Amino acid sequence: MVLRIGKPFHPERYYSEANLITCARLVGSLIFFILAIIHQNHIYNYIGFIIHWLMDFIDGWYARNFKQETIFGAELDIIADRFEIFFFFVIFLFFHPQLYLPAALYLIDYGFIDFYLSYQFIKFDIISPNYFYKVDDTVYLLNYSPGGKFINSSAVILLLIFLPQISGLVVVLACALIVVKTYSIFRLAQIEKVQCAQLNQAVDEGERLVWQTRK
């Protein structure tokens, strides 16, 4: 298959160069996570996280700038993120078992609640969670703006790595993230409910017009 670098793909297409970068990121980070297990060396675990963090930025940047955004690519990115973070924390807790509480809370947030929230993009007419601003500004600001993304995907991990002595505050942050994600899920559910009601009303009005025309 010839690589068509820079050529726009259809949003429903499965193949894209950005998706290849995501797959390379997944494989590369997992290699170092496995090395951390084999050699029982936490440095490999941090290298795996760095690969995850850098290439997660790169694949998103490439997809946006070279018009390679696809629905499958967004889904692949969401799943790869969780897979890599779960691996990281399993190994991280092997070396730092005393930090199990903030780590567990964050995994509940990021691995399950945020996963469900991010996947809600398929219910709306957007190609990825990055476009939630087209659905609701508050959900986007809290979760998918640059600041929201950093707090949601990196802040807890960086605090646990560099400032483990404030793990109590990290517990509070992880709990706050759970609250924010849960609120965002309910907010999107209400928006979806309103949109469905508007659609049903439009359909009813259309059918009524057709019936009146035939009379």
C-alpha positions in Angstrom: 0.0 0.0 0.0 1.3 3.4 -1.0 1.4 6.0 1.8 -0.5 9.1 0.8 1.1 11.5 3.2 -0.9 14.7 3.5 -3.9 13.5 1.5 -7.2 13.9 3.2 -9.1 10.7 4.0 -12.8 10.1 4.4 -13.8 10.3 8.1 -15.1 6.7 8.0 -11.9 5.3 6.6 -9.9 2.9 8.8 -6.4 3.4 7.4 -4.4 6.6 7.9 -0.8 7.5 8.6 -1.9 9.0 11.9 -3.4 5.6 12.9 0.0 4.0 12.1 1.6 6.4 14.5 -0.9 5.5 17.1 -0.1 1.8 16.6 3.6 2.5 16.7 3.1 4.4 19.9 1.2 1.5 21.5 3.9 -1.0 20.5 6.8 1.2 21.5 5.4 2.0 24.9 4.5 -1.6 25.6 8.0 -2.7 24.7 9.4 -0.6 27.5 6.7 -1.5 29.9 7.6 -5.2 29.4 11.3 -4.4 29.8 10.4 -2.7 33.1 8.8 -6.0 34.2 11.6 -8.2 33.0 14.4 -6.1 34.5 12.3 -4.8 37.4 13.6 -1.3 36.6 11.2 1.6 36.9 13.3 3.7 34.4 11.9 1.6 31.6 8.4 2.3 32.8 9.0 6.1 32.7 10.4 5.8 29.2 7.3 3.9 28.2 5.2 6.8 29.6 7.3 9.4 27.8 6.7 7.5 24.5 3.0 7.4 25.2 2.9 11.1 26.0 5.0 12.4 23.1 3.5 10.2 20.4 0.0 10.8 21.6 0.7 14.5 20.9 2.3 13.6 17.5 -0.4 11.4 16.2 -3.1 14.0 17.1 -1.0 16.8 15.6 -0.4 14.8 12.4 -4.1 13.9 12.0 -5.2 17.5 12.4 -2.6 19.1 10.3 -2.6 16.6 7.4 -6.4 16.1 7.5 -6.1 12.5 8.6 -8.8 12.6 11.3 -11.1 9.6 11.2 -13.7 8.2 13.5 -11.7 4.9 13.8 -8.6 6.9 14.5 -10.4 8.7 17.4 -11.6 5.3 18.8 -8.1 3.8 18.4 -6.5 6.7 20.2 -9.0 6.4 23.1 -8.4 2.7 23.6 -4.6 2.9 23.2 -4.4 5.7 25.8 -6.2 3.6 28.4 -4.2 0.5 27.6 -0.9 2.3 28.0 -1.9 4.1 31.2 -3.2 0.9 32.8 0.2 -0.8 32.0 2.1 2.1 33.4 0.2 2.1 36.7 0.4 -1.6 37.2 4.2 -1.3 37.0 4.3 2.0 38.9 2.4 0.5 41.8 4.8 -2.4 41.9 7.6 0.1 42.8 5.3 2.5 44.8 2.6 0.4 46.5 2.0 3.1 49.1 0.4 5.2 46.3 -2.3 2.7 45.6 -5.2 5.0 46.6 -4.6 8.0 44.3 -3.6 5.6 41.5 -6.7 3.5 41.9 -9.0 6.5 42.0 -7.3 7.9 38.9 -7.7 4.6 37.0 -11.4 4.5 37.9 -11.6 8.0 36.5 -9.5 7.7 33.4 -9.9 4.1 32.6 -13.7 3.9 33.0 -15.6 7.2 33.5 -13.5 9.3 31.1 -13.4 6.4 28.6 -17.2 6.4 28.6 -17.3 10.2 28.4 -14.8 10.3 25.5 -16.8 7.7 23.6 -19.9 9.8 23.6 -18.6 11.7 20.6 -20.1 9.0 18.3 -23.6 10.1 19.4 -23.1 13.5 18.0 -22.1 14.8 14.6 -18.4 15.2 15.4 -15.4 13.2 14.3 -13.6 13.0 17.7 -13.8 14.3 21.3 -11.6 17.3 20.2 -14.7 18.8 18.6 -17.0 18.7 21.6 -17.0 22.5 21.5 -19.5 22.1 18.7 -21.8 20.3 21.1 -21.2 22.0 24.5 -18.6 24.6 25.5 -18.6 23.6 29.1 -17.9 19.9 28.4 -15.2 20.9 26.0 -13.6 23.4 28.4 -13.6 21.0 31.3 -12.3 18.0 29.5 -10.9 18.5 26.0 -9.5 22.0 25.9 -5.6 22.1 26.1 -5.8 22.9 29.8 -8.6 20.3 30.4 -6.6 17.6 28.6 -3.5 18.3 30.6 -5.3 18.1 34.0 -7.2 15.0 32.9 -4.4 13.0 31.3 -1.1 14.2 32.8 -1.5 16.2 36.1 -2.1 13.2 38.4 0.6 11.1 36.9 3.2 13.8 37.0 2.3 14.7 40.6 2.6 11.0 41.7 6.0 10.8 39.9 7.6 14.0 41.1 5.7 14.9 44.3 4.5 11.6 45.9 4.7 13.3 49.3 1.5 15.2 48.5 -0.5 12.1 47.6 -3.3 13.3 49.8 -3.9 16.3 47.5 -3.7 14.0 44.5 -6.5 11.9 46.0 -8.6 15.1 46.1 -7.7 15.9 42.5 -8.6 12.4 41.3 -11.9 12.7 43.2 -12.5 16.1 41.6 -11.9 14.6 38.2 -14.4 11.9 38.8 -17.0 14.5 39.8 -16.2 16.6 36.7 -16.5 13.6 34.4 -19.7 12.4 35.9 -21.2 15.9 35.6 -20.1 16.0 31.9 -21.7 12.7 31.2 -25.0 13.8 32.6 -24.8 17.1 30.8 -24.2 15.4 27.5 -27.1 13.0 28.2 -29.4 16.0 28.7 -28.2 17.6 25.4 -28.8 14.3 23.6 -32.3 14.1 25.1 -33.1 17.7 23.9 -31.7 16.9 20.4 -33.8 13.7 20.1 -36.9 15.6 21.2 -36.2 18.3 18.6 -35.7 15.7 15.9 -38.9 13.9 16.8 -40.7 17.2 16.7 -39.3 18.0 13.3 -40.3 14.5 12.0 -43.8 14.9 13.4 -44.2 18.4 11.7 -42.9 17.0 8.5 -45.4 14.1 8.5 -48.2 16.6 9.4 -47.2 18.8 6.4 -47.2 15.8 4.1 -50.6 14.7 5.4 -52.1 18.2 4.9 -50.7 18.4 1.4 -52.4 15.1 0.5 -55.8 16.2 1.8 
